[in-house]
Amino acid sequence: MIKRLFPVPNHLRKQLPTLTEDKKQLLQQQTITQDHPETILRDFQTILEFLQPDGVEVSSTYHQFSLKYLQQLNSRLSYPYF
């Protein structure tokens, strides 16, 4: 049984595509590191570290990071956005 962060509701399971054996093999052969195939894992870790241990404020309407944190967080990412 595969463990997931968030269980898929039963009514949605039938809608999920199934992986063919060749696709499974392709995924198993894939090398995944913090920097390959891209830096998303490193950037995700950077965001987690930024949020710990106290968290950060978010906007009350859309629950997005507060603007006062974005420049600091952005500067830590592999490819800053602005």
VOGU-3710 file (C-alpha; in Angstrom, 3 decimals, decimal comma):
1> mikrlfpvpn> 0,000/0,000/0,000  1,341/3,416/-0,932  1,298/6,007/1,842  0,176/9,479/0,814  0,268/12,776/2,640  -3,421/13,232/1,930  -5,508/10,151/1,222  -7,371/10,232/-2,073  -11,137/10,119/-1,460  -12,730/6,903/-2,688
11> hlrkqlptlt> -14,979/8,677/-5,186  -11,898/10,142/-6,924  -9,784/6,978/-7,068  -11,473/5,753/-10,245  -10,559/9,009/-12,006  -6,834/8,638/-11,351  -4,773/7,437/-14,293  -2,947/4,167/-13,858  0,750/3,831/-14,535  1,744/1,375/-17,197
21> edkkqllqqq> 4,690/-0,916/-16,536  6,918/1,043/-18,932  6,072/4,312/-17,145  6,819/2,710/-13,774  10,156/1,497/-15,073  10,960/4,953/-16,442  10,233/6,527/-13,047  12,343/3,948/-11,237  15,298/4,685/-13,510  15,008/8,439/-12,943
31> titqdhpeti> 17,750/10,016/-10,850  16,272/12,531/-8,435  18,452/14,741/-6,243  18,170/18,232/-4,799  19,461/19,628/-8,090  18,291/17,108/-10,669  16,160/17,130/-12,708  15,640/20,687/-11,425  16,008/22,529/-8,113  12,408/22,179/-6,914
41> lrdfqtilef> 13,390/19,858/-4,038  16,053/22,276/-2,807  13,656/25,219/-3,105  10,921/23,309/-1,292  13,372/22,554/1,529  14,312/26,248/1,601  10,647/27,199/2,037  10,179/24,636/4,837  13,245/25,957/6,654  12,007/29,525/6,187
51> lqpdgvevss> 8,693/28,637/7,819  10,215/26,874/10,823  10,175/27,081/13,755  7,740/29,973/14,207  5,963/30,197/10,848  5,202/33,457/9,083  2,199/35,715/8,755  -0,158/35,173/5,842  -2,772/37,442/4,301  -6,204/37,200/5,856
61> tyhqfslkyl> -8,075/36,905/2,567  -6,101/34,416/0,477  -3,711/33,019/3,110  -0,645/33,948/1,032  2,752/34,877/2,441  2,796/38,423/3,742  4,612/40,856/1,426  7,133/41,659/4,138  8,541/38,097/3,833  8,532/37,659/0,071
71> qqlnsrlsyp> 11,755/39,494/-0,747  13,688/37,566/1,899  12,237/34,217/0,793  12,687/35,007/-2,888  16,372/35,778/-2,413  16,920/32,264/-1,006  15,395/30,429/-3,993  17,499/28,951/-6,786  15,902/31,214/-9,377  14,581/34,364/-7,705
81> yf> 11,443/35,726/-9,350  12,130/39,429/-8,979
//
